[in-house]
Amino acid sequence: MHTVELLEEAVNLAQRLGYKVRQEWMGGAGGGGCEIKGRKWIFLDLALGPMEQLDIVLDSLRRDPAATSLPMPHPLRELLQLRKTA
């Protein structure tokens, strides 16, 4: 599965978990997940490449205990189970 496909699947999974995903140009500032007024958000910077955007979504999903309980493609499940090393 290609990175762009994995990103689309990860965004879809996040939306099924109740996240609002906002994709906009932030000039490379990054993005990330947060909660605003009780709503879960993931902000993706379109200046970043697909792999960096995927890392941001995966980081948010790894913090959500409900993420692994939903059906998802096997490659995405494997990525979610990997821990990002510093």
C-alpha positions in Angstrom: 0.0 0.0 0.0 1.4 3.4 -1.0 1.9 6.2 1.5 -0.9 8.4 0.0 -3.3 5.4 0.3 -2.2 4.8 3.9 -2.7 8.5 4.7 -6.2 8.3 3.2 -7.0 5.2 5.3 -5.6 6.8 8.4 -7.6 10.0 7.9 -10.7 7.9 7.3 -10.1 5.9 10.5 -9.6 9.1 12.5 -12.9 10.5 11.2 -14.7 7.3 12.2 -13.3 7.8 15.7 -14.8 11.3 15.8 -11.8 13.4 14.8 -12.3 16.4 12.6 -9.4 16.5 10.2 -8.4 19.9 8.8 -5.9 20.0 5.9 -4.5 23.4 5.1 -1.3 25.3 4.2 0.7 26.1 7.3 4.0 26.8 5.7 5.7 23.8 7.0 4.9 24.5 10.7 3.6 21.0 11.1 0.3 20.2 12.7 -0.9 17.6 15.1 -3.8 16.4 17.2 -5.6 18.3 19.9 -9.0 18.7 21.7 -10.9 21.9 21.4 -14.1 22.4 23.4 -14.5 18.7 23.7 -14.0 17.9 20.0 -11.0 15.9 18.7 -9.0 17.6 15.9 -6.1 16.7 13.7 -4.5 19.5 11.8 -2.4 18.6 8.7 0.0 21.0 7.1 -0.2 20.6 3.3 3.3 21.9 3.0 4.5 18.6 4.5 4.8 15.4 2.4 2.5 12.5 2.7 4.8 10.5 5.0 5.0 13.4 7.5 1.3 13.9 7.4 0.8 10.2 7.9 3.1 10.3 10.9 0.9 13.1 12.4 -2.3 11.2 12.0 -0.7 8.0 13.3 0.6 9.8 16.4 -2.9 11.0 17.2 -4.4 7.5 16.6 -1.8 5.8 18.8 -3.0 8.0 21.7 -6.6 6.9 21.2 -7.3 3.5 22.8 -10.4 3.0 20.5 -8.3 3.1 17.4 -7.2 -0.5 17.3 -10.7 -1.8 17.9 -12.0 -0.6 14.4 -11.5 -2.6 11.2 -8.7 -1.3 9.0 -6.3 -2.5 6.3 -3.5 -4.7 7.6 -0.7 -2.4 6.6 -2.3 0.5 8.6 -2.7 -1.8 11.6 1.0 -2.7 11.4 2.0 1.0 11.3 -0.2 1.8 14.3 1.4 -0.8 16.3 4.9 0.5 15.6 6.2 3.1 18.1 8.1 6.0 16.7 11.7 6.0 17.9 13.3 9.3 18.9 
